[in-house]
């Protein structure tokens, strides 16, 4: 596209079988991979701290603001991925619509982000399992991450079809739990169960609705970015979709609607029911007994809610790690195909699995084992900060790619209506997204200066 050549659409699509990948992902697989990559520790374990830091209004505003950014990012991905379902997704698009230097930087950035996401989730897994252990336990915390790493290795070498099915069925319980939580939260807030009508009383207590002022609101943006990161996974799965023209737009729009509903509704209900000064919201040990969802279930009078929620958080974490493995290996594959890492890493076996990339990602996952030395909670917070910062940057890069893609498309004399999918709200949503993204990056720099590590 960069040189103005008019390749046929068949050639542009690049049959995935020629690349060694298998087009075995169905629409339901793509939707669930993206949803499970997003809904994990970010929603279940860090949402309470955003309310404790910025109050119910500040937390809701932060999730809504980043949600608006994601609308523009998701639409940009849908438009380009439907036309160019390439291995590496938006990282591969950079070489076509900008130049190789841009693509090089973006692909490495995205790989590093997801390579760090895996040990972040694995570090949280040790904390979650510790809930069921006695205080004086001698159980080594690194055993849980090690077991999960071994399971991930086997699941990811089984082939993309098996991987998609496993993700789909493992993810159903946490989706059901969120829907149940929303229904339960509405009933608790209205006083139908639990014996107390909350209404908006927690928005009127001291510190609410915007606790700590503007600075506290800014500090929550990194945690919210971590919670939302993964919404762009649908673009990555396009290269292995059975029908990217139909599946990518439907998956992107479905994921966008469901995730914004799950997140914003959940945060709104949490802010209504749980006071921002509730010490349980701080959740310093990241156990489900102190997770905000568990607090609401307890107020509803549901016995055993902590044990149930802990199990759900663990299965949610497991499915999220599985999605993280998938994305990270595909980024390594893209790096290898472009000659930016050794070509042997791009080797794909007869089942369409990049086995060498899987082995490299498995080795990177062992970073989580540093919990032996510094503790799981400390490691988890390190990774949240790193990932949240990187996330803003590659979301912004995706929007810049979309601007450039439209420019190249028009420069070739093509009509927008000829695109398989047209992003709605362009260019206004993109402009809004760039403004929000730049604002978040500047805020992150500001906070780093006034609060140096």
C-alpha positions in Angstrom: 0.0 0.0 0.0 2.9 2.3 0.7 4.2 2.2 -2.8 0.8 2.6 -4.4 0.7 -0.8 -6.0 -2.7 -2.3 -6.5 -2.5 -5.9 -5.3 -5.5 -8.0 -5.7 -7.5 -8.5 -2.5 -6.7 -12.2 -2.6 -3.0 -11.5 -2.5 -3.3 -8.9 0.2 -5.1 -11.3 2.5 -2.1 -13.7 2.4 -3.6 -17.1 2.8 -2.6 -18.2 6.3 -1.9 -21.7 5.2 0.9 -20.4 3.1 2.4 -18.9 6.3 2.0 -22.2 8.1 -0.8 -21.0 10.4 -4.2 -22.8 10.5 -7.4 -20.8 10.0 -9.3 -22.8 12.7 -10.6 -20.1 14.9 -14.4 -19.7 14.9 -16.2 -16.4 15.8 -17.0 -17.6 19.3 -13.3 -18.5 19.9 -12.2 -15.0 18.7 -14.7 -13.3 21.0 -13.8 -15.3 24.0 -10.0 -15.0 23.5 -10.3 -11.2 23.5 -12.7 -11.1 26.4 -10.6 -13.5 28.6 -7.5 -11.5 27.7 -9.1 -8.4 29.1 -11.2 -9.6 32.0 -8.8 -11.0 34.6 -6.9 -9.6 37.6 -7.5 -6.1 36.3 -11.3 -6.2 37.0 -11.3 -8.7 39.8 -8.4 -7.5 41.9 -7.5 -3.9 41.0 -10.9 -2.3 40.6 -11.3 -1.9 44.4 -8.1 0.1 44.7 -9.3 2.6 42.0 -12.4 3.3 44.1 -10.3 3.6 47.3 -7.9 6.0 45.5 -10.2 8.2 43.4 -13.6 7.6 44.9 -16.6 6.1 43.1 -16.9 9.1 40.8 -13.2 9.2 40.0 -13.1 5.5 39.3 -16.1 5.6 37.1 -14.7 8.6 35.2 -11.4 6.8 34.7 -13.0 3.6 33.3 -15.3 5.7 31.1 -12.5 7.8 29.8 -10.3 4.8 28.9 -13.4 3.1 27.5 -13.9 6.0 25.0 -10.2 5.5 23.9 -10.9 1.9 23.4 -13.9 2.6 21.1 -11.6 4.4 18.7 -8.8 1.8 19.0 -11.3 -1.1 18.4 -12.8 0.5 15.4 -9.4 1.2 13.9 -8.4 -2.5 14.4 -11.7 -3.8 12.9 -11.3 -1.7 9.7 -7.7 -2.6 9.0 -7.7 -6.2 10.3 -10.7 -7.0 8.1 -8.8 -5.9 5.0 -5.3 -7.1 6.1 -5.7 -10.2 8.4 -1.9 -10.7 8.7 0.1 -12.6 11.3 1.2 -9.9 13.8 -1.9 -7.7 13.1 -1.3 -4.0 13.6 2.4 -4.6 14.1 2.6 -6.0 10.5 0.4 -3.1 9.2 3.1 -0.6 10.2 5.5 -1.9 7.5 2.8 -1.3 4.9 1.4 2.0 5.8 4.4 3.7 7.5 7.8 2.1 7.3 9.7 -0.8 8.8 11.2 1.3 11.6 7.7 2.1 12.9 6.7 -1.5 12.6 9.9 -2.7 14.3 9.3 -0.4 17.3 5.6 -1.2 17.6 6.1 -5.0 17.3 8.8 -5.1 19.9 6.8 -2.9 22.3 3.7 -5.1 22.0 5.8 -8.2 22.5 7.4 -6.8 25.6 4.0 -5.7 26.9 2.5 -9.2 26.7 5.8 -10.9 27.7 5.5 -9.0 30.9 1.7 -9.6 31.2 2.3 -13.3 31.6 4.5 -13.1 34.7 2.2 -10.4 36.1 -0.7 -12.8 36.0 1.4 -15.7 37.2 2.6 -13.6 40.2 -1.1 -12.9 41.1 -1.8 -16.7 40.9 0.5 -17.4 43.8 -1.4 -14.7 45.9 -4.8 -16.2 45.0 -3.9 -19.7 45.9 -2.4 -18.5 49.2 -5.9 -17.7 50.4 -6.6 -21.3 50.9 -3.3 -21.9 52.8 -2.8 -21.4 56.6 -0.9 -18.4 57.8 2.1 -20.5 59.0 2.3 -22.5 55.7 5.7 -23.5 54.3 4.3 -24.0 50.8 6.7 -22.4 48.3 4.9 -19.6 46.3 6.7 -20.5 43.1 5.1 -23.9 42.7 1.7 -22.5 41.5 3.2 -20.4 38.7 5.5 -23.3 37.7 2.5 -25.7 37.4 0.6 -23.1 35.3 3.6 -22.6 33.0 3.8 -26.3 32.3 0.0 -26.5 31.6 0.3 -23.5 29.3 3.1 -25.1 27.4 1.0 -28.2 26.6 -2.2 -26.2 25.8 -0.3 -24.0 23.3 1.4 -26.8 21.4 -1.9 -28.6 20.9 -2.9 -26.4 18.0 -5.0 -23.3 17.6 -8.3 -25.2 17.3 -7.8 -27.0 20.6 -6.5 -23.8 22.2 -9.7 -21.9 21.1 -12.0 -24.6 22.5 -10.2 -24.6 25.8 -10.3 -20.9 26.1 -14.0 -20.8 25.3 -15.1 -23.4 27.9 -12.7 -22.2 30.7 -13.9 -18.6 30.3 -17.7 -19.2 30.6 -17.7 -19.4 34.5 -16.2 -15.9 34.9 -18.6 -14.4 32.3 -21.5 -15.9 34.2 -20.1 -14.6 37.5 -19.8 -11.0 36.2 -23.4 -11.2 35.0 -24.5 -12.6 38.3 -22.6 -9.9 40.2 -24.3 -7.1 38.2 -27.7 -8.6 38.9 -26.8 -9.1 42.6 -25.3 -5.6 42.9 -28.5 -4.0 41.6 -30.6 -5.9 44.1 -28.2 -5.1 47.0 -28.1 -1.4 46.1 -31.9 -1.2 45.9 -32.3 -3.0 49.2 -34.1 -6.0 47.8 -31.5 -8.3 49.4 -29.1 -7.6 52.2 -31.4 -5.6 54.3 -30.0 -2.1 53.5 -30.9 0.3 50.7 -27.7 2.0 49.5 -28.8 4.2 46.6 -26.2 6.9 46.2 -25.3 7.3 49.9 -21.7 6.3 49.3 -21.4 9.1 46.7 -22.2 11.6 49.5 -19.8 10.5 52.2 -16.5 12.2 53.0 -14.1 12.0 50.1 -16.8 11.1 47.6 -17.5 11.1 44.8 -14.0 12.4 43.7 -11.6 11.4 46.4 -8.1 12.9 46.6 -8.6 15.4 43.9 -7.2 15.5 40.4 -3.9 13.9 41.3 -5.6 10.8 42.7 -7.7 10.5 39.5 -4.5 10.5 37.4 -2.9 7.8 39.5 -5.8 5.4 38.7 -5.3 5.7 34.9 -2.4 3.3 34.9 -4.4 0.7 36.8 -7.4 1.2 34.5 -5.1 0.8 31.4 -3.8 -2.5 32.8 -7.4 -3.6 33.4 -8.5 -2.8 29.9 -5.3 -4.0 28.1 -6.1 -6.8 25.6 -9.1 -5.4 23.8 -7.0 -5.3 20.6 -6.5 -9.1 20.7 -9.2 -9.6 18.1 -6.9 -8.1 15.5 -4.2 -10.6 16.4 -6.6 -13.6 15.9 -7.6 -12.4 12.5 -4.8 -14.3 10.7 -6.2 -17.6 12.1 -9.9 -16.8 11.7 -11.9 -19.0 9.3 -13.6 -15.9 7.8 -11.9 -12.7 8.8 -14.1 -10.5 6.6 -17.2 -11.5 8.7 -15.7 -12.5 12.0 -13.3 -9.6 12.8 -15.9 -6.8 12.7 -18.5 -8.9 14.6 -15.9 -10.0 17.2 -14.5 -6.4 17.7 -18.0 -4.9 18.1 -19.2 -7.7 20.4 -16.2 -7.6 22.6 -16.3 -3.8 22.8 -20.0 -3.8 23.9 -19.6 -6.6 26.4 -16.4 -5.3 28.0 -17.6 -1.8 28.4 -20.8 -3.1 29.8 -19.0 -5.5 32.2 -16.4 -2.9 33.4 -18.4 0.3 33.6 -21.5 -1.3 35.1 -19.4 -3.3 37.6 -17.4 -0.2 38.7 -20.6 1.8 39.0 -22.2 -0.8 41.3 -19.1 -1.2 43.4 -19.0 2.5 44.0 -22.6 2.6 45.0 -22.4 -0.3 47.5 -18.8 -0.2 48.9 -17.6 3.0 50.6 -14.4 4.4 49.3 -12.9 4.4 52.8 -13.6 0.7 53.3 -10.3 -0.9 54.3 -11.1 -4.0 52.4 -11.0 -2.1 49.1 -7.2 -1.6 49.5 -6.8 -5.3 49.1 -3.1 -5.3 50.1 -2.7 -9.0 49.9 -4.8 -9.4 46.7 -6.9 -12.3 48.2 -10.4 -12.9 47.1 -11.6 -12.4 50.6 -10.8 -8.7 50.1 -11.7 -8.5 46.5 -14.5 -5.9 45.9 -16.8 -8.5 44.2 -16.6 -10.6 47.4 -17.6 -7.7 49.6 -20.8 -7.2 47.6 -21.6 -10.9 47.7 -21.1 -10.8 51.5 -23.4 -7.8 51.8 -26.0 -9.8 49.9 -25.8 -12.5 52.6 -24.2 -15.2 50.3 -22.3 -17.6 52.4 -19.1 -19.0 51.0 -18.8 -16.1 48.5 -15.1 -15.7 49.3 -14.2 -19.3 48.4 -16.4 -19.2 45.3 -14.9 -15.8 44.2 -11.4 -17.0 44.8 -12.0 -20.0 42.6 -13.5 -17.8 39.8 -10.6 -15.4 40.0 -8.2 -18.3 39.7 -9.9 -19.8 36.6 -10.2 -16.3 35.2 -6.5 -15.8 35.7 -5.8 -19.1 34.1 -7.7 -18.3 30.9 -6.2 -14.8 30.8 -2.7 -16.3 30.9 -3.7 -18.7 28.2 -4.7 -15.8 25.9 -1.5 -13.9 26.9 0.6 -16.9 25.7 -1.2 -17.0 22.4 -0.7 -13.3 21.7 3.0 -13.3 22.8 3.9 -16.2 20.6 2.2 -14.6 17.6 4.2 -11.4 18.2 7.4 -13.4 18.2 6.3 -15.1 15.0 5.7 -11.7 13.4 9.2 -10.5 14.6 10.8 -13.6 13.0 8.9 -13.3 9.7 10.2 -9.7 9.4 13.8 -10.7 10.2 13.9 -8.9 13.5 14.7 -12.0 15.5 16.4 -15.2 14.4 14.3 -17.0 11.6 14.3 -20.3 13.6 11.9 -18.7 16.1 9.3 -18.5 13.3 9.3 -22.3 12.7 5.8 -23.7 12.6 5.0 -27.4 12.9 2.5 -29.4 10.9 -0.3 -28.5 13.4 0.3 -24.8 12.7 2.0 -24.1 16.1 5.0 -21.8 16.3 6.8 -24.3 18.7 10.0 -22.4 19.1 8.1 -19.2 19.9 6.1 -21.1 22.4 9.4 -22.3 24.0 10.8 -18.7 24.2 7.6 -17.4 25.8 7.6 -20.2 28.3 11.1 -19.2 29.3 10.0 -15.5 29.6 7.2 -16.7 31.9 9.7 -17.9 34.4 10.2 -14.3 35.3 7.3 -14.9 37.7 9.5 -17.1 39.7 11.3 -14.0 41.1 8.4 -14.0 43.6 10.7 -16.4 45.5 12.9 -13.5 46.4 10.8 -10.4 46.6 7.2 -11.5 47.2 4.2 -11.9 44.9 2.5 -8.7 45.8 5.5 -6.5 45.0 6.1 -8.3 41.7 2.5 -7.9 40.7 2.6 -4.1 41.3 5.8 -3.8 39.3 4.2 -5.4 36.3 1.0 -3.4 36.6 3.0 -0.2 36.4 5.1 -1.3 33.4 2.2 -2.7 31.4 -0.1 0.2 32.0 2.5 2.6 30.7 3.2 0.6 27.6 -0.5 0.1 26.9 -1.2 3.8 26.3 1.6 4.0 23.8 0.6 1.2 21.5 -3.0 2.2 21.6 -1.9 5.6 20.4 0.2 4.0 17.7 -2.8 2.0 16.4 -4.8 5.2 16.0 -1.9 6.8 14.1 -1.8 3.7 11.9 -5.5 4.1 11.1 -5.0 7.7 10.1 -2.2 6.7 7.8 -4.2 3.7 6.4 -7.0 6.0 5.4 -4.6 8.5 3.8 -2.9 5.7 1.7 -6.3 4.3 0.7 -7.5 7.7 -0.6 -4.1 8.4 -2.2 -4.7 5.3 -4.4 -8.0 6.7 -5.6 -10.1 4.1 -3.7 -13.5 4.8 -2.2 -14.1 4.3 1.5 -17.2 2.3 0.7 -14.9 -0.3 -1.0 -13.4 -1.3 2.4 -14.8 -4.6 3.8 -15.6 -2.8 7.0 -15.8 0.9 7.7 -15.0 2.2 11.1 -17.8 4.3 12.5 -17.1 7.7 13.9 -13.9 8.3 11.9 -12.1 10.7 12.2 -13.8 12.1 15.3 -13.4 9.1 17.5 -9.8 8.8 16.4 -9.1 12.4 17.2 -10.8 12.0 20.6 -8.8 8.8 21.2 -5.5 10.5 20.4 -6.3 13.4 22.8 -7.1 11.0 25.6 -4.1 8.8 24.8 -1.7 11.8 24.8 -3.3 13.1 28.0 -2.7 9.8 29.7 0.9 9.5 28.6 1.6 13.1 29.8 0.0 12.4 33.1 2.1 9.2 33.5 5.2 11.3 32.9 4.1 13.9 35.3 3.4 11.3 38.0 6.8 9.7 37.4 8.5 13.1 38.0 6.6 14.1 41.2 6.6 10.5 42.5 10.0 9.0 41.4 10.4 5.3 42.2 
